[in-house]
Amino acid sequence: MRGRPANIPEIIVETATVKLVREAAQYSLDLRFPVRLIGKPGTGKSSALWHIAQDFGGVYCEISQQSKAPKGMLELLLKEAGQLTRQKYIDELANEAYYYFRSGSRYNQKTGAYVEGPILLVVDEVQTLEVPAFRELLRIQEKCGIGLLLAGNAERLASTRKKEADTWAQIESRIAMTRQLPAPSRTDCDLIGSTYNVEGMDAYAGLAAYGAKTNFRDLVQLLETAKRLTGGATGIRLAHLKSALGILTTKPDLLRLMQPEAA
């Protein structure tokens, strides 16, 4: 696997999302079946997927417009696996991919050791894939007996599938399990808050209320902004969180996002 992308944090907190992704990865490796993870934007999906792929010594790739067709997808898989190729034709690229993923031998950057056994392949933004590319991806999983995590955005997955409903129904019948990624829980917000040195019960309550009404991405942006406001002199308090929200938005009524719901 290549180096950490700029949009992925160096460390992650063991949130409910991270735990679910880890369990899904182990399930896929143990039973050699594809598992699909669906989440809304901001659920921390990509960060969790990348770090779990690292933990398992696997391969993480994110599908884009350049890699949505079979040739581009195969080139992406080989590149992210650290396999240099000069092949230009789809059949030759596919054979190289089969050879690598079937071998089960790879270097785990996290542990600094070579490992054997089925490889975990993590594919993010799968809703971007064209039908032939998706079929080829599932063919790699079946031929090579690897673990395969397929992750995508809920709304975009739904709109994509409507265009070719019958074809996608056949593809989805080959996916063993589907899981929805959760929104931030109170425990998740507390864990993340503690890593940012949040202080005070009122600050934690406000943070939890904000997380429940937004998502992980917004929560971290709020904490990063509040952290700068402290200047490193103190922990993050409720006043810092409110000031940070005022910087991030010009709508004063959004302060209600930090107000816990009435019991």
VOBA-1610 file (N, C-alpha, C; in pm, whole numbers, padded with zeros to 5 digits, always signed):
BEGIN
Met+00084-00120+00000Met+00000+00000+00000Met+00088+00124+00000Arg+00044+00225-00072Arg+00122+00348-00081Arg+00103+00432+00044Gly+00169+00550+00046Gly+00164+00637+00162Gly+00026+00690+00192Arg+00011+00743+00313Arg-00119+00793+00359Arg-00162+00915+00278Pro-00284+00914+00222Pro-00336+01031+00149Pro-00349+01151+00242Ala-00343+01270+00185Ala-00346+01393+00264Ala-00478+01410+00340Asn-00586+01353+00287Asn-00717+01371+00352Asn-00745+01270+00462Ile-00649+01181+00488Ile-00666+01078+00591Ile-00584+01116+00713Pro-00645+01125+00832Pro-00569+01160+00953Pro-00467+01053+00988Glu-00362+01094+01058Glu-00255+01001+01094Glu-00303+00892+01189Ile-00390+00930+01282Ile-00447+00833+01375Ile-00599+00848+01376Ile-00668+00744+01417Ile-00813+00750+01427Ile-00857+00697+01563Val-00974+00741+01605Val-01034+00695+01730Val-01121+00574+01700Glu-01126+00480+01794Glu-01202+00357+01773Glu-01352+00383+01791Thr-01409+00455+01695Thr-01552+00487+01698Thr-01633+00365+01656Ala-01766+00378+01663Ala-01853+00269+01619Ala-01832+00238+01472Thr-01805+00342+01392Thr-01779+00322+01249Thr-01653+00239+01228Val-01546+00273+01300Val-01420+00200+01287Val-01438+00054+01329Lys-01509+00032+01438Lys-01532-00105+01485Lys-01612-00185+01382Leu-01713-00122+01323Leu-01794-00193+01224Leu-01711-00229+01101Val-01628-00136+01055Val-01543-00163+00939Val-01445-00276+00971Arg-01388-00274+01090Arg-01293-00379+01129Arg-01362-00517+01131Glu-01481-00522+01189Glu-01556-00648+01195Glu-01592-00697+01055Ala-01632-00604+00968Ala-01668-00641+00831Ala-01547-00695+00756Ala-01431-00634+00778Ala-01308-00680+00713Ala-01274-00822+00756Gln-01284-00848+00886Gln-01253-00982+00936Gln-01352-01085+00883Tyr-01478-01048+00876Tyr-01581-01137+00823Tyr-01551-01172+00678Ser-01517-01071+00599Ser-01489-01094+00457Ser-01368-01183+00437Leu-01265-01163+00519Leu-01144-01245+00508Leu-01171-01389+00553Asp-01247-01404+00660Asp-01272-01538+00713Asp-01357-01622+00618Leu-01460-01560+00559Leu-01555-01634+00476Leu-01531-01616+00326Arg-01436-01528+00291Arg-01403-01502+00150Arg-01525-01457+00070Phe-01601-01364+00127Phe-01718-01307+00060Phe-01704-01155+00056Pro-01762-01090-00047Pro-01763-00943-00050Pro-01860-00888+00055Val-01822-00778+00116Val-01907-00709+00212Val-01920-00564+00168Arg-02043-00512+00172Arg-02066-00374+00130Arg-02097-00287+00251Leu-02036-00169+00254Leu-02058-00071+00360Leu-02116+00056+00298Ile-02228+00101+00351Ile-02295+00219+00297Ile-02299+00328+00403Gly-02260+00448+00365Gly-02262+00558+00461Gly-02283+00691+00394Lys-02342+00783+00469Lys-02359+00918+00419Lys-02225+00991+00422Pro-02211+01101+00347Pro-02088+01179+00354Pro-02062+01227+00496Gly-01934+01224+00536Gly-01898+01275+00668Gly-01902+01172+00778Thr-01923+01043+00744Thr-01930+00939+00848Thr-01792+00890+00892Gly-01686+00945+00833Gly-01553+00897+00866Gly-01520+00769+00792Lys-01596+00741+00687Lys-01583+00616+00612Lys-01443+00597+00554Ser-01397+00695+00478Ser-01269+00679+00409Ser-01153+00665+00506Ser-01155+00743+00614Ser-01048+00733+00714Ser-01046+00594+00777Ala-01164+00545+00814Ala-01173+00411+00874Ala-01126+00304+00776Leu-01170+00313+00652Leu-01133+00213+00551Leu-00983+00209+00529Trp-00920+00327+00516Trp-00776+00330+00489Trp-00699+00270+00606His-00733+00308+00727His-00660+00258+00844His-00682+00109+00866Ile-00803+00061+00842Ile-00828-00082+00858Ile-00751-00161+00752Ala-00745-00110+00631Ala-00665-00175+00527Ala-00519-00183+00570Gln-00468-00076+00632Gln-00332-00076+00684Gln-00315-00183+00791Asp-00409-00188+00884Asp-00399-00284+00994Asp-00393-00428+00944Phe-00467-00456+00837Phe-00472-00592+00784Phe-00365-00618+00677Gly-00280-00518+00652Gly-00179-00534+00547Gly-00241-00548+00411Gly-00356-00481+00390Gly-00429-00493+00265Gly-00404-00380+00168Val-00495-00367+00072Val-00484-00266-00034Val-00608-00178-00029Tyr-00588-00047-00022Tyr-00698+00049-00025Tyr-00692+00127-00155Cys-00805+00144-00220Cys-00809+00230-00338Cys-00943+00303-00343Glu-00939+00422-00399Glu-01059+00505-00412Glu-01090+00525-00560Ile-01208+00484-00601Ile-01247+00494-00741Ile-01279+00638-00778Ser-01230+00680-00894Ser-01257+00814-00946Ser-01307+00801-01090Gln-01332+00912-01155Gln-01375+00909-01294Gln-01269+00845-01384Gln-01142+00858-01346Gln-01034+00801-01426Gln-01023+00650-01410Ser-01081+00596-01304Ser-01067+00452-01279Ser-01201+00379-01274Lys-01305+00439-01333Lys-01438+00377-01324Lys-01460+00267-01428Ala-01379+00264-01533Ala-01389+00160-01636Ala-01292+00046-01602Pro-01309-00073-01662Pro-01225-00188-01625Pro-01075-00163-01633Lys-01027-00104-01742Lys-00883-00082-01757Lys-00830+00011-01649Gly-00898+00122-01629Gly-00853+00217-01527Gly-00858+00158-01388Met-00961+00077-01361Met-00972+00016-01229Met-00859-00083-01204Leu-00829-00165-01303Leu-00721-00263-01288Leu-00587-00193-01268Glu-00565-00087-01343Glu-00441-00011-01326Glu-00432+00048-01185Leu-00546+00096-01134Leu-00548+00153-00999Leu-00518+00046-00894Leu-00580-00070-00906Leu-00557-00177-00809Leu-00410-00216-00805Leu-00349-00231-00921Leu-00209-00270-00926Leu-00119-00160-00870Lys-00151-00035-00902Lys-00070+00076-00851Lys-00076+00084-00699Glu-00197+00075-00643Glu-00212+00084-00498Glu-00153-00037-00427Ala-00142-00148-00499Ala-00079-00267-00442Ala+00073-00260-00454Gly+00124-00154-00517Gly+00268-00139-00533Gly+00326-00222-00644Gln+00241-00263-00739Gln+00285-00346-00850Gln+00301-00262-00976Leu+00424-00247-01021Leu+00450-00172-01143Leu+00415-00259-01264Thr+00347-00201-01361Thr+00308-00277-01479Thr+00330-00194-01605Arg+00364-00265-01712Arg+00377-00201-01843Arg+00270-00251-01939Gln+00179-00329-01887Gln+00075-00386-01971Gln-00024-00277-02014Lys-00076-00293-02136Lys-00168-00194-02191Lys-00308-00250-02217Tyr-00320-00382-02218Tyr-00448-00442-02253Tyr-00518-00498-02130Ile-00651-00497-02133Ile-00729-00536-02017Ile-00699-00679-01974Asp-00691-00772-02069Asp-00666-00912-02034Asp-00533-00929-01961Glu-00431-00858-02009Glu-00299-00868-01946Glu-00298-00805-01808Leu-00367-00691-01794Leu-00378-00626-01663Leu-00453-00716-01565Ala-00560-00779-01614Ala-00638-00868-01528Ala-00554-00985-01480Asn-00474-01042-01570Asn-00388-01155-01532Asn-00287-01114-01426Glu-00233-00994-01437Glu-00139-00946-01335Glu-00209-00928-01201Ala-00331-00876-01206Ala-00408-00859-01082Ala-00440-00995-01020Tyr-00480-01092-01102Tyr-00509-01226-01050Tyr-00384-01284-00983Tyr-00271-01268-01049Tyr-00147-01326-00996Tyr-00112-01265-00861Tyr-00123-01132-00850Tyr-00086-01067-00724Tyr-00182-01105-00612Phe-00311-01091-00636Phe-00407-01115-00529Phe-00420-01263-00494Arg-00392-01352-00588Arg-00397-01495-00559Arg-00276-01539-00478Ser-00164-01470-00494Ser-00041-01512-00426Ser-00053-01502-00275Gly-00123-01398-00226Gly-00140-01382-00082Gly-00016-01337-00009Ser+00090-01305-00081Ser+00215-01261-00018Ser+00231-01111-00037Arg+00250-01038+00072Arg+00269-00894+00061Arg+00340-00841+00185Tyr+00388-00719+00173Tyr+00461-00653+00281Tyr+00366-00563+00359Asn+00360-00583+00489Asn+00276-00500+00576Asn+00359-00385+00628Gln+00330-00263+00579Gln+00408-00146+00620Gln+00395-00117+00769Lys+00281-00149+00826Lys+00258-00117+00967Lys+00341-00205+01059Thr+00353-00335+01025Thr+00429-00426+01109Thr+00573-00443+01062Gly+00600-00402+00937Gly+00735-00416+00884Gly+00773-00559+00854Ala+00674-00642+00819Ala+00702-00783+00793Ala+00620-00830+00674Tyr+00670-00936+00608Tyr+00595-00999+00501Tyr+00494-01096+00562Val+00375-01098+00507Val+00270-01185+00558Val+00212-01269+00445Glu+00158-01383+00483Glu+00093-01474+00388Glu-00054-01488+00424Gly-00134-01530+00328Gly-00276-01549+00353Gly-00358-01461+00263Pro-00490-01475+00267Pro-00576-01396+00178Pro-00559-01246+00200Ile-00557-01172+00092Ile-00539-01027+00097Ile-00674-00958+00114Leu-00673-00849+00190Leu-00793-00766+00202Leu-00784-00652+00101Leu-00884-00644+00014Leu-00893-00534-00083Leu-01009-00445-00041Val-00980-00318-00020Val-01080-00220+00022Val-01101-00120-00091Val-01224-00112-00142Val-01254-00025-00255Val-01357+00079-00211Asp-01315+00205-00212Asp-01400+00316-00170Asp-01463+00383-00292Glu-01578+00445-00272Glu-01653+00514-00378Glu-01691+00420-00492Val-01740+00301-00456Val-01772+00200-00558Val-01889+00241-00646Gln-01971+00337-00600Gln-02084+00380-00683Gln-02039+00445-00813Thr-01910+00480-00821Thr-01855+00542-00942Thr-01825+00438-01050Leu-01809+00312-01011Leu-01772+00208-01106Leu-01879+00182-01211Glu-01834+00158-01334Glu-01924+00113-01439Glu-01952-00037-01419Val-02060-00085-01479Val-02100-00225-01461Val-01988-00324-01496Pro-01922-00313-01612Pro-01816-00410-01644Pro-01702-00409-01542Ala-01669-00291-01491Ala-01562-00282-01392Ala-01604-00347-01261Phe-01728-00328-01221Phe-01777-00389-01097Phe-01774-00541-01110Arg-01814-00591-01226Arg-01810-00736-01249Arg-01668-00789-01240Glu-01574-00715-01299Glu-01434-00758-01294Glu-01381-00758-01151Leu-01423-00660-01073Leu-01381-00654-00932Leu-01430-00777-00856Leu-01556-00814-00877Leu-01610-00933-00812Leu-01544-01060-00864Arg-01504-01058-00991Arg-01435-01174-01048Arg-01299-01193-00982Ile-01229-01083-00955Ile-01100-01092-00885Ile-01120-01154-00748Gln-01224-01110-00678Gln-01250-01164-00544Gln-01277-01315-00550Glu-01357-01357-00647Glu-01395-01497-00656Glu-01277-01584-00701Lys-01201-01537-00799Lys-01089-01615-00850Lys-00976-01628-00749Cys-00955-01521-00671Cys-00838-01516-00583Cys-00870-01547-00438Gly-00998-01556-00403Gly-01036-01589-00267Gly-00992-01486-00165Ile-01006-01358-00199Ile-00962-01251-00110Ile-01078-01194-00029Gly-01045-01113+00071Gly-01146-01034+00140Gly-01171-00908+00060Leu-01297-00868+00048Leu-01330-00750-00033Leu-01433-00664+00039Leu-01394-00542+00071Leu-01485-00443+00127Leu-01521-00342+00019Leu-01649-00323-00003Leu-01700-00229-00102Leu-01773-00118-00028Ala-01729+00005-00044Ala-01789+00115+00032Ala-01837+00225-00061Gly-01951+00285-00025Gly-02003+00392-00109Gly-02102+00479-00036Asn-02141+00585-00104Asn-02236+00682-00053Asn-02378+00633-00078Ala-02463+00639+00023Ala-02597+00582+00015Ala-02680+00640-00099Glu-02690+00773-00105Glu-02775+00837-00205Glu-02723+00812-00346Arg-02593+00824-00364Arg-02537+00806-00498Arg-02546+00661-00542Leu-02534+00568-00448Leu-02551+00428-00484Leu-02692+00403-00537Ala-02791+00460-00470Ala-02930+00440-00510Ala-02957+00496-00649Ser-02910+00618-00676Ser-02936+00681-00805Ser-02863+00609-00918Thr-02743+00557-00888Thr-02667+00484-00990Thr-02739+00355-01028Arg-02789+00283-00929Arg-02850+00154-00954Arg-02980+00164-01034Lys-03052+00274-01025Lys-03179+00289-01095Lys-03162+00281-01246Lys-03045+00318-01296Lys-03023+00323-01439Lys-03021+00183-01501Glu-02971+00084-01427Glu-02961-00052-01478Glu-03002-00148-01367Ala-03126-00139-01327Ala-03174-00210-01208Ala-03152-00361-01217Asp-03187-00422-01330Asp-03177-00568-01342Asp-03032-00613-01334Thr-02943-00541-01403Thr-02802-00577-01403Thr-02743-00565-01263Trp-02777-00456-01194Trp-02723-00435-01060Trp-02781-00536-00962Ala-02902-00582-00985Ala-02960-00683-00898Ala-02878-00812-00904Gln-02832-00848-01024Gln-02748-00967-01040Gln-02614-00949-00968Ile-02557-00830-00982Ile-02429-00802-00917Ile-02444-00807-00765Glu-02548-00743-00715Glu-02566-00734-00571Glu-02599-00869-00507Ser-02650-00962-00587Ser-02678-01095-00533Ser-02549-01167-00495Arg-02436-01119-00545Arg-02307-01181-00515Arg-02239-01117-00394Ile-02304-01017-00336Ile-02249-00951-00217Ile-02313-01014-00093Ala-02230-01068-00005Ala-02282-01148+00106Ala-02351-01067+00214Met-02300-00949+00242Met-02351-00874+00357Met-02344-00725+00329Thr-02443-00651+00376Thr-02444-00505+00364Thr-02466-00445+00502Arg-02387-00343+00534Arg-02400-00275+00663Arg-02406-00124+00642Gln-02490-00058+00720Gln-02500+00087+00719Gln-02405+00145+00823Leu-02324+00242+00785Leu-02233+00305+00881Leu-02311+00404+00967Pro-02288+00404+01097Pro-02369+00486+01188Pro-02325+00632+01194Ala-02415+00716+01242Ala-02382+00855+01273Ala-02307+00858+01406Pro-02244+00970+01441Pro-02170+00978+01568Pro-02261+00954+01688Ser-02219+00867+01778Ser-02292+00843+01902Ser-02233+00931+02013Arg-02298+00934+02128Arg-02245+01011+02241Arg-02106+00959+02279Thr-02091+00827+02280Thr-01961+00769+02313Thr-01854+00810+02212Asp-01890+00808+02083Asp-01796+00850+01979Asp-01752+00994+02002Cys-01848+01082+02028Cys-01817+01224+02049Cys-01728+01243+02170Asp-01754+01167+02277Asp-01670+01176+02397Asp-01528+01130+02368Leu-01514+01020+02293Leu-01381+00969+02259Leu-01302+01069+02176Ile-01368+01124+02075Ile-01301+01222+01989Ile-01269+01348+02069Gly-01363+01392+02151Gly-01340+01511+02233Gly-01221+01495+02325Ser-01206+01377+02384Ser-01094+01355+02476Ser-00960+01362+02405Thr-00954+01319+02278Thr-00828+01328+02204Thr-00791+01473+02174Tyr-00890+01561+02174Tyr-00865+01704+02151Tyr-00858+01783+02283Asn-00856+01711+02395Asn-00844+01774+02526Asn-00960+01869+02555Val-01081+01823+02527Val-01201+01900+02563Val-01218+01894+02715Glu-01256+02007+02774Glu-01271+02016+02920Glu-01411+02063+02957Gly-01469+01998+03059Gly-01597+02043+03112Gly-01714+01961+03062Met-01805+01928+03154Met-01922+01850+03117Met-02010+01924+03016Asp-02018+02057+03031Asp-02100+02134+02938Asp-02043+02131+02797Ala-01908+02131+02788Ala-01843+02124+02656Ala-01869+01989+02591Tyr-01858+01881+02669Tyr-01884+01748+02614Tyr-02031+01732+02574Ala-02121+01790+02652Ala-02264+01783+02618Ala-02292+01858+02488Gly-02231+01976+02473Gly-02248+02054+02351Gly-02189+01983+02231Leu-02074+01919+02252Leu-02008+01846+02144Leu-02093+01727+02100Ala-02149+01656+02195Ala-02233+01541+02163Ala-02359+01584+02088Ala-02418+01695+02130Ala-02537+01746+02062Ala-02504+01785+01918Tyr-02389+01849+01900Tyr-02346+01891+01767Tyr-02320+01769+01678Gly-02250+01669+01733Gly-02220+01549+01656Gly-02345+01474+01614Ala-02444+01468+01703Ala-02568+01396+01673Ala-02646+01462+01560Lys-02628+01593+01544Lys-02704+01667+01442Lys-02625+01692+01314Thr-02497+01657+01315Thr-02414+01679+01196Thr-02349+01547+01155Asn-02217+01541+01154Asn-02145+01420+01119Asn-02001+01429+01171Phe-01924+01323+01149Phe-01786+01320+01199Phe-01700+01430+01138Arg-01719+01454+01010Arg-01636+01555+00943Arg-01659+01693+01005Asp-01785+01731+01023Asp-01815+01860+01084Asp-01765+01867+01228Leu-01776+01756+01298Leu-01731+01751+01437Leu-01581+01778+01447Val-01504+01713+01362Val-01358+01730+01365Val-01320+01871+01321Gln-01388+01926+01221Gln-01360+02063+01178Gln-01385+02162+01292Leu-01492+02139+01367Leu-01522+02225+01481Leu-01412+02216+01586Leu-01368+02095+01615Leu-01264+02076+01716Leu-01130+02132+01672Glu-01096+02115+01545Glu-00970+02171+01494Glu-00971+02323+01505Thr-01084+02384+01472Thr-01095+02530+01482Thr-01087+02576+01627Ala-01158+02506+01715Ala-01156+02540+01857Ala-01016+02523+01916Lys-00945+02422+01871Lys-00809+02397+01920Lys-00717+02514+01888Arg-00733+02570+01770Arg-00652+02687+01733Arg-00685+02807+01821Leu-00810+02819+01859Leu-00851+02933+01941Leu-00791+02927+02081Thr-00761+02808+02130Thr-00702+02797+02264Thr-00556+02839+02265Gly-00492+02837+02149Gly-00351+02871+02143Gly-00262+02771+02215Gly-00319+02656+02250Gly-00243+02555+02321Gly-00227+02583+02469Ala-00285+02692+02517Ala-00268+02731+02657Ala-00362+02654+02750Thr-00478+02617+02700Thr-00577+02545+02782Thr-00641+02436+02698Gly-00727+02357+02763Gly-00807+02263+02689Gly-00920+02335+02619Ile-00994+02261+02537Ile-01107+02320+02465Ile-01228+02323+02557Arg-01285+02441+02574Arg-01403+02457+02658Arg-01523+02496+02571Leu-01639+02501+02635Leu-01761+02530+02559Leu-01752+02664+02488Ala-01693+02764+02552Ala-01678+02896+02489Ala-01596+02886+02361His-01492+02802+02362His-01410+02783+02242His-01492+02718+02131Leu-01573+02620+02168Leu-01656+02551+02069Leu-01756+02646+02005Lys-01818+02731+02087Lys-01915+02827+02034Lys-01847+02930+01945Ser-01729+02975+01986Ser-01655+03071+01904Ser-01613+03008+01772Ala-01572+02882+01779Ala-01532+02811+01657Ala-01649+02797+01561Leu-01767+02766+01614Leu-01885+02755+01529Leu-01919+02888+01465Gly-01897+02997+01538Gly-01919+03130+01483Gly-01825+03163+01369Ile-01704+03105+01374Ile-01607+03124+01266Ile-01646+03041+01144Leu-01694+02920+01168Leu-01726+02829+01059Leu-01855+02863+00986Thr-01943+02938+01051Thr-02069+02975+00987Thr-02109+03116+01026Thr-02180+03182+00938Thr-02228+03318+00966Thr-02372+03317+01015Lys-02429+03199+01033Lys-02568+03189+01077Lys-02572+03168+01228Pro-02609+03271+01304Pro-02608+03260+01450Pro-02703+03155+01504Asp-02810+03124+01430Asp-02906+03026+01480Asp-02848+02885+01485Leu-02732+02864+01420Leu-02671+02732+01422Leu-02612+02696+01558Leu-02603+02795+01648Leu-02558+02763+01783Leu-02653+02664+01851Arg-02775+02656+01800Arg-02871+02560+01857Arg-02826+02416+01834Leu-02734+02397+01740Leu-02682+02262+01715Leu-02607+02207+01835Met-02562+02297+01923Met-02490+02253+02043Met-02582+02236+02163Gln-02709+02258+02142Gln-02803+02244+02252Gln-02859+02103+02255Pro-02839+02032+02366Pro-02893+01896+02376Pro-03045+01896+02359Glu-03096+01788+02301Glu-03240+01775+02284Glu-03308+01762+02420Ala-03427+01818+02431Ala-03501+01807+02556Ala-03539+01662+02582Ala-03529+01622+02707Ala-03559+01483+02743Ala-03709+01455+02726
//
